Amino acid sequence: MNEQKSFWEEKIKIKNFNIPRFMSAPMDGITDSPMRQLIRTFSPEILLFTEMRHVATIANDKKEKSLEYSKIEHPICFQISAGSTIFLHQAIEKIIDKKFDMINLNAGCPARRVVGSGSGSKLMENISQLQKIIHQCIKIIDNRTPFSLKIRAGYKEKNAYDIALMAQDLGVDFLIIHPRTQQENFIGTLDFKLVEKIKTKVYIPLIFSGNITSFESTKKTYELTGVDGFMIGRALLGAPWKIHEIMQKSIGNKFNISNKQSVKSALEHLNLNSKFYGSQVGFKLLKSHIAGYIKNIPNAAKIRNAIVTCTTEQDMQKKLTELIKIL
Ligand SMILES: Cc1cc2nc3c(=O)[nH]c(=O)nc-3n(C[C@H](O)[C@H](O)[C@H](O)COP(=O)(O)O)c2cc1C
């Protein structure tokens, strides 16, 4: 018998890809290859996004470190930033050569150094430049991978509606919106009404990014906007299982992770970091994730302090292993 799938189980069709409605957000300094690999172990099919990389960095990266990833990360979308069309060609050819599945242009980053160079959310204030960059990306990609755009509500003024329609007309395959302005950074009120208005007008898939931390917040977002997909960002910090958890709850299943399993994931994260960055650097990069992994453990602050003050990988490995034993 062919059972009908619920809305939450249905896939989104993007060119020749069918992807779940839930995806992981690009987060610079967070969703690097080790983190993505860990997310993948819990969520086999979801679309993963790289951290944002400027096209000049990619074009000039002789060792191609910015393009490294593991095979298990497929399907994976590479996110670029650009303030002009210079380096677009070289960067896109390299990304396609490395067999990334999709390419996304960032027009939403609020960081001062990014907007200062005319890229990220600054592009929403410079519509003709944004238009030129999108047009050029689509021309270079020439249908070899899907191409998407990530926007905010606007830079100062909320013009996401016009930009979404422009992007659709130019041939963008799907859109992601984080409905805050540049000035609202990551904490202002989310403009659900704006997203709802865009959704009534665009026929390409529209993905929502902002404060999705549970199935309840996903459902609320859907009810308020009608969007096609949901991107999870900060809720993944120290919780790489978060998307799996939300997807399980969306189909009525229970999901629980014990403190022991959580610290085991932290240890796995440490090992993946060491493999990717080497033992001198890998353990240092785990420090920004650790609070999330241990947040439900009694005495979390004390344990966190003991872990973040580790000076070697071995020391950190030992502390985490001891913690696992007593949990
Ligand atoms: C530390 C950090 C880094 C981020 N880096 C990127 C990035 O590289 N590219 C991007 O499009 N968005 C980036 N974002 C924005 C997220 O993708 C997401 O849109 C935002 O955090 C809202 O979603 P959330 O509430 O689920 O975290 C970043 C956010 C944070 C907190």
The ligand as an ORCA input file, in Angstrom:
! r2SCAN-3c Opt
* xyz 0 1
  C      28.482     32.218     14.522
  C      27.596     32.362     13.323
  C      28.142     32.288     12.057
  C      27.336     32.436     10.934
  N      27.899     32.337      9.694
  C      27.121     32.384      8.582
  C      27.668     32.162      7.292
  O      28.862     31.896      7.116
  N      26.803     32.260      6.244
  C      25.472     32.527      6.394
  O      24.737     32.595      5.422
  N      24.943     32.723      7.596
  C      25.720     32.632      8.693
  N      25.157     32.769      9.933
  C      23.697     32.930     10.028
  C      22.991     31.561     10.152
  O      23.143     30.808      8.976
  C      21.493     31.739     10.444
  O      20.879     32.380      9.355
  C      21.238     32.558     11.712
  O      22.093     32.148     12.761
  C      19.788     32.417     12.176
  O      19.466     31.073     12.378
  P      19.460     30.368     13.867
  O      18.602     31.197     14.744
  O      18.935     28.997     13.574
  O      20.886     30.353     14.331
  C      25.955     32.660     11.071
  C      25.409     32.745     12.351
  C      26.197     32.585     13.468
  C      25.563     32.671     14.827
*
